């Protein structure tokens, strides 16, 4: 999964939070937590033969969630050229929903507060790196990146 790995290694500092953040960000961005902004986590994608499809749908689902929660200007800044607008942990919590945050924290093995604080720092740069053309990547772009 070259595109996610490359973006993650450039967006997340090393240290003891790198692994929990990779778990949480991977669950969010690989389409395993939700799809399209529903309130409950969605089941894992059925197309396990092509995990790159999960990146596109997961990234789109996360951006949709942010927009539906009134954070459209924030999400758009992460995708478009220019500076990334920061997001507060409480805003991220509201956008993701309590169940998603609880599930992510449990999977990552950290408290919800720690998870939200770190995701609020990492997501702007991570999403920026996953959308270098100012839009969601196409399946072909994901497939050809880093391969």
N, C-alpha and C positions, 0 to 999 in steps of 0.2 A: 504494500500500500504506500508507494513512494511519495505521493503528493502530501498526504497527511504527515507522514514521518518527517519529510523535509521541512514542512511548515512548522511542525511542532518543535523540532530541534532548534529552529531559528527563533521561535517565539517564547520558549519557556527556558528560564535559567535552570541550571543544574541544582543539585541539592536534594534534601530529603523530601521535598514536595513534588519533585518531578514525576515520580511514578504515580502517586495519587492523582495528580493533575492530568496525566496522560490517560488514566483510567476514566476519569470523569469527562474530559474533553472528547475522548474517543467514543464514549457512550452517547454523548450529545451529538457529535458531528457525524457519527457513522449510522445515524438513523435508528438507534436502538431504544431511545427514550420516548420519542414521539414522532409524529409525522403530520405536517401541515397545521400545527397549532391546536390540536385537541387537548383536553384537560388531563386525560389519563395517558400514561406511557403506552406506546404501541408495542406490539410484539416485534421481535427481531425480524428484519426483512426476510422474506421467503427465498429470495434469490441469493443464496449463499455461494453460488458458483461465481458471482461477480460482486465482491464486496465494495468495489468502487462506486457502484450505484448507490450504496448506502451513504457515502460521503455527500453526494449531490443532494439526495433527499433529506438527509440529516441536517446539512448546512442550511438548506432552504427552509426546513421546519423550524430551526432555531431562529433564523432571521424573521420568519413569519410570527413566531411567538413574541419576539421583541417588538415588532411593529404593532401587533394587536394589543400589547401592553403599554402603548404610548411612547415607545422608545425607537420609533422609526428613524428619527434624525440621527440617533446614536448608531443604529445598525447600518444605515446608509453611509455614515462616515467611515465605518470599518471596511466597507466594500469599495467605496470610491477612492479616487486619488485625494491626497491631502491628509491633514492630521486626523487621527482617530479621537473621537469624542469619548471621554471616559464614562464608565457606568458605575454606579454605586452598588455595593452588594445587596442592599435592600431592593433596588430597582431590578436587579437580576433575579432575586428571589421571587419578586412579584411576577416577572415575565415567565419564569420557568414553572412556577407553581410549587406548592409545598410538597406534594407527593414526589415530583421529579427531583427536587432538591434532596429530600430524604433518601430516595433511592440512590442517587449519585453519591451522597456522603457515605452511605452504607457500603456501596461497591468500592469506593476509594479508601475506606477505612479511616476517615477523618470526620470531625464534627461539621455540622452544616455551616456554622459561622466561618470556620477555617476554609472550607471548600468555597463558599461564596466570595470570601475576601480574595482568595487566589484566582478563582475564575474571573472575577472582575478585573484583575490585573492582566491576565493572560489572553482572554478572549479577543479583545480589540486587535492585538497584534497577530494572533493566530488566524482570525478570520480575514484580516488584511492580506496575510500571506497566502491564504487559500483562494483569494479572489483577485489575483494580480491584474486581470484585464478589466476590473471594475464591475464584475458580474459573476454569477455562479459559473464555475467551470463546466464545460461540456463533458460528456462521457469520454470522448476522444482525448480531450486535454488531460483528464485525470489518468487515463490509461497510458498516455505517452510520457507523462512527467516522471522523470527519474528512472526510466526503463530503457 
